Amino acid sequence: MSAFAEFVPPPECPVFEPSWEDFSDPLGYINKIRPIAEKTGICKIRPPEDWQPPFACDVRNFHFTPRVQRLNELEVSFAKKLQTDTTIILE
């Protein structure tokens, strides 16, 4: 049986649960826990339980124009582009 036959799950990453005081300065908190997190290369930071992330988009000024994407034409379009790119390289 090969060495790859048995899956060994990776160890759990450290989980940090900052207080509101710590969470008020996120970059300071990250610098504080950095020596611990660097040992594993990854960590999880859980915000305080009643924390609500701010909405990141100003809906009053945000507009976008939806477009119709014809899925049946995507492959044809890609094939034409690929053919054009190949022609340019060969010439």
C-alpha positions as CSV (number, residue, x, y, z in Angstrom):
1,M,0.0,0.0,0.0
2,S,1.4,3.4,-0.9
3,A,2.3,6.1,1.6
4,F,-0.5,8.3,0.1
5,A,-3.2,5.7,0.7
6,E,-4.1,7.1,4.2
7,F,-5.2,10.6,4.6
8,V,-3.8,12.4,7.6
9,P,-5.8,15.6,8.3
10,P,-3.7,18.7,8.9
11,P,-3.6,20.1,12.4
12,E,-6.2,22.7,13.4
13,C,-5.2,26.3,13.0
14,P,-5.1,28.6,16.0
15,V,-8.4,30.4,16.6
16,F,-8.4,33.9,18.2
17,E,-11.4,35.6,19.7
18,P,-10.6,39.2,20.4
19,S,-12.4,41.3,22.9
20,W,-14.2,44.5,21.8
21,E,-11.1,46.4,23.0
22,D,-8.8,44.3,20.9
23,F,-11.1,44.4,18.0
24,S,-11.3,48.2,18.0
25,D,-7.7,48.2,16.6
26,P,-7.6,45.3,14.2
27,L,-4.1,45.9,12.9
28,G,-2.7,46.3,16.4
29,Y,-4.4,43.0,17.3
30,I,-2.9,41.2,14.3
31,N,0.5,42.5,15.3
32,K,-0.1,41.2,18.8
33,I,-1.0,37.6,17.6
34,R,1.5,37.5,14.8
35,P,4.2,35.5,16.6
36,I,1.7,32.8,17.3
37,A,0.1,32.7,13.9
38,E,3.4,32.7,12.1
39,K,4.2,29.3,13.5
40,T,1.4,27.7,11.6
41,G,1.2,30.1,8.7
42,I,-2.6,30.5,9.1
43,C,-5.1,31.5,11.8
44,K,-8.7,32.2,12.3
45,I,-9.9,35.4,13.9
46,R,-13.5,35.3,15.2
47,P,-14.9,38.8,15.8
48,P,-17.0,39.6,18.9
49,E,-20.3,37.8,18.7
50,D,-22.5,40.9,18.3
51,W,-20.2,42.6,15.7
52,Q,-21.9,43.6,12.5
53,P,-19.7,44.2,9.5
54,P,-20.4,47.5,7.7
55,F,-22.0,47.3,4.3
56,A,-19.1,47.9,1.9
57,C,-21.1,49.4,-1.0
58,D,-22.8,52.8,-1.2
59,V,-26.0,51.7,-2.8
60,R,-27.0,55.3,-3.6
61,N,-24.0,55.8,-5.9
62,F,-23.5,52.2,-7.1
63,H,-24.9,51.4,-10.6
64,F,-24.0,48.6,-13.0
65,T,-25.3,47.6,-16.3
66,P,-26.3,44.0,-16.6
67,R,-25.3,42.2,-19.8
68,V,-26.8,39.2,-21.5
69,Q,-24.3,36.4,-21.7
70,R,-25.2,33.9,-24.4
71,L,-23.6,30.7,-23.1
72,N,-24.1,28.9,-26.4
73,E,-21.8,31.5,-28.1
74,L,-19.0,31.4,-25.6
75,E,-17.3,28.3,-27.0
76,V,-17.5,29.7,-30.6
77,S,-16.1,33.0,-29.4
78,F,-13.2,31.3,-27.6
79,A,-12.5,29.0,-30.6
80,K,-12.3,32.1,-32.9
81,K,-9.9,33.9,-30.5
82,L,-7.8,30.8,-30.2
83,Q,-7.6,30.5,-34.0
84,T,-6.7,34.1,-34.3
85,D,-4.0,33.8,-31.7
86,T,-2.5,30.7,-33.4
87,T,-2.5,32.5,-36.7
88,I,-0.6,35.4,-35.4
89,I,2.0,33.2,-33.8
90,L,2.5,31.1,-36.9
91,E,2.9,34.0,-39.3
